[in-house]
Amino acid sequence: MKILVTGCCGFIGYHLTKNLFLHDFEVSGIDSINDYYDPKLKKARLQSLEESSSKQNFLFKKLDISNSNELDSFFKENSFDVIIHLAAQAGVRYSIENPFSYIKNNLVGFSNLIEIAKKKSVKRFIYASTSSVYGANKKLPFSEEDRVDHPIQLYAATKRSNELVAHSYSSLFGLPTIGLRFFTVYGPWGRPDMALFKFTKNILKEKPIEIFNNGKHSRDFTYIDDIVSGIVPLINNQSVFNNIIPSENSNDNKIPFKIFNIGRGKPEKLEDFISVIEKELGIRAIKKYLPLQSGDVTDTYADISELNKLVGYNPSFNIEVGVKNFINWYRDFYKI
């Protein structure tokens, strides 16, 4: 089976691609290696992938998915059974500062890719969504059955748009699509704009850490290895679309479209998360408490029962182990 991972030099894309090398897949990756955060980290991930792929031919192409000509040229020379689309402009707060990056990457780029997936008759199109689509929903835990009509920032709006576009392609063209709503992913090789990375960096430098909503957040922190363990079984699981949405066009047809929450299923208080970081570093944080930021939600909590029923998804990493693994990686990578 030939698999393409977009965003393979990103945090989740890197870990997934590396794991796929352990399976009987032929893996390729594309990434624009943009400068949203330090490209050196992305290039280091790519180097690690190339070193890990010694037993197979790993094809990598630097490519911007928002450029339809580049994408068309790549797909003229290559074909894939499965596309796992993780390339995107990430970040809730950055979407307020630079909205056009989200339009370009998350709307134009997504549309370019899913159109090619249709033309190439890809067997399965798996793509990244986000827990942010739940917006300010008050019912916890968040379920895939909940309404998600009121995103509170542009990042979430673009990801919800991806889900709707995927539904239309599944309905019109029978393209099998699976959306994954990720919940606060963390771990080694993580993104510098995420809380764990920023807190660790500032605490080590004895600089204040900014704690929004006066620390009254809770998050369903999900360790990266648990995320990967939820994605891989979806690649060729034949039962994914057994209970799919009846098509409105015909009583005989069903739409091969699914969305899954992929989190730990156990929220943690932000203050407790920070305490674990402090304990692992052996340093007390200098804390700067701030009001709730625009676009932030107070709590996230994933109902993971659907993915558990389908593939036995059962996250096993607690924050004590996950934070320790990240800090060990951070000290090693930055020679601290």
ChimeraX attribute file (.defattr): number of C-alpha atoms within 10 A of each C-alpha:
attribute: neighborCount
match mode: 1-to-1
recipient: residues
	/A:1	12
	/A:2	14
	/A:3	20
	/A:4	23
	/A:5	25
	/A:6	28
	/A:7	26
	/A:8	30
	/A:9	30
	/A:10	25
	/A:11	22
	/A:12	23
	/A:13	23
	/A:14	24
	/A:15	22
	/A:16	22
	/A:17	27
	/A:18	20
	/A:19	16
	/A:20	18
	/A:21	19
	/A:22	11
	/A:23	11
	/A:24	10
	/A:25	12
	/A:26	17
	/A:27	23
	/A:28	20
	/A:29	24
	/A:30	24
	/A:31	23
	/A:32	19
	/A:33	21
	/A:34	12
	/A:35	9
	/A:36	13
	/A:37	12
	/A:38	12
	/A:39	15
	/A:40	11
	/A:41	19
	/A:42	24
	/A:43	14
	/A:44	14
	/A:45	21
	/A:46	20
	/A:47	12
	/A:48	14
	/A:49	22
	/A:50	16
	/A:51	12
	/A:52	16
	/A:53	17
	/A:54	10
	/A:55	9
	/A:56	13
	/A:57	12
	/A:58	17
	/A:59	13
	/A:60	19
	/A:61	13
	/A:62	14
	/A:63	17
	/A:64	20
	/A:65	26
	/A:66	21
	/A:67	14
	/A:68	16
	/A:69	11
	/A:70	13
	/A:71	18
	/A:72	15
	/A:73	10
	/A:74	14
	/A:75	13
	/A:76	9
	/A:77	7
	/A:78	11
	/A:79	16
	/A:80	19
	/A:81	18
	/A:82	22
	/A:83	25
	/A:84	25
	/A:85	22
	/A:86	26
	/A:87	25
	/A:88	26
	/A:89	22
	/A:90	20
	/A:91	16
	/A:92	17
	/A:93	16
	/A:94	16
	/A:95	19
	/A:96	15
	/A:97	9
	/A:98	11
	/A:99	14
	/A:100	14
	/A:101	17
	/A:102	24
	/A:103	18
	/A:104	16
	/A:105	21
	/A:106	23
	/A:107	21
	/A:108	15
	/A:109	21
	/A:110	25
	/A:111	18
	/A:112	18
	/A:113	20
	/A:114	22
	/A:115	14
	/A:116	15
	/A:117	23
	/A:118	18
	/A:119	11
	/A:120	14
	/A:121	18
	/A:122	18
	/A:123	17
	/A:124	22
	/A:125	25
	/A:126	22
	/A:127	25
	/A:128	19
	/A:129	28
	/A:130	20
	/A:131	22
	/A:132	27
	/A:133	25
	/A:134	24
	/A:135	22
	/A:136	17
	/A:137	20
	/A:138	12
	/A:139	11
	/A:140	12
	/A:141	18
	/A:142	20
	/A:143	17
	/A:144	18
	/A:145	8
	/A:146	12
	/A:147	12
	/A:148	16
	/A:149	12
	/A:150	14
	/A:151	19
	/A:152	18
	/A:153	19
	/A:154	23
	/A:155	29
	/A:156	26
	/A:157	21
	/A:158	23
	/A:159	27
	/A:160	24
	/A:161	17
	/A:162	21
	/A:163	23
	/A:164	12
	/A:165	16
	/A:166	27
	/A:167	24
	/A:168	15
	/A:169	20
	/A:170	22
	/A:171	21
	/A:172	12
	/A:173	14
	/A:174	18
	/A:175	25
	/A:176	25
	/A:177	25
	/A:178	26
	/A:179	25
	/A:180	22
	/A:181	24
	/A:182	21
	/A:183	25
	/A:184	21
	/A:185	22
	/A:186	24
	/A:187	26
	/A:188	21
	/A:189	21
	/A:190	22
	/A:191	22
	/A:192	17
	/A:193	15
	/A:194	13
	/A:195	19
	/A:196	20
	/A:197	19
	/A:198	14
	/A:199	24
	/A:200	25
	/A:201	17
	/A:202	15
	/A:203	20
	/A:204	16
	/A:205	10
	/A:206	13
	/A:207	14
	/A:208	14
	/A:209	19
	/A:210	17
	/A:211	21
	/A:212	17
	/A:213	15
	/A:214	15
	/A:215	20
	/A:216	14
	/A:217	19
	/A:218	19
	/A:219	22
	/A:220	24
	/A:221	28
	/A:222	27
	/A:223	26
	/A:224	24
	/A:225	20
	/A:226	18
	/A:227	23
	/A:228	19
	/A:229	18
	/A:230	22
	/A:231	17
	/A:232	16
	/A:233	15
	/A:234	17
	/A:235	19
	/A:236	13
	/A:237	11
	/A:238	9
	/A:239	10
	/A:240	19
	/A:241	17
	/A:242	10
	/A:243	12
	/A:244	12
	/A:245	15
	/A:246	14
	/A:247	15
	/A:248	11
	/A:249	11
	/A:250	8
	/A:251	8
	/A:252	8
	/A:253	13
	/A:254	19
	/A:255	24
	/A:256	25
	/A:257	24
	/A:258	21
	/A:259	20
	/A:260	22
	/A:261	25
	/A:262	33
	/A:263	32
	/A:264	27
	/A:265	22
	/A:266	18
	/A:267	19
	/A:268	18
	/A:269	16
	/A:270	20
	/A:271	15
	/A:272	13
	/A:273	18
	/A:274	22
	/A:275	16
	/A:276	17
	/A:277	24
	/A:278	17
	/A:279	13
	/A:280	17
	/A:281	17
	/A:282	11
	/A:283	14
	/A:284	14
	/A:285	22
	/A:286	14
	/A:287	16
	/A:288	13
	/A:289	14
	/A:290	12
	/A:291	11
	/A:292	16
	/A:293	12
	/A:294	11
	/A:295	19
	/A:296	17
	/A:297	19
	/A:298	18
	/A:299	21
	/A:300	28
	/A:301	24
	/A:302	26
	/A:303	19
	/A:304	22
	/A:305	17
	/A:306	16
	/A:307	20
	/A:308	15
	/A:309	10
	/A:310	15
	/A:311	17
	/A:312	13
	/A:313	21
	/A:314	17
	/A:315	21
	/A:316	11
	/A:317	16
	/A:318	14
	/A:319	18
	/A:320	14
	/A:321	14
	/A:322	19
	/A:323	24
	/A:324	18
	/A:325	15
	/A:326	21
	/A:327	20
	/A:328	14
	/A:329	16
	/A:330	19
	/A:331	13
	/A:332	10
	/A:333	13
	/A:334	7
	/A:335	7
	/A:336	8
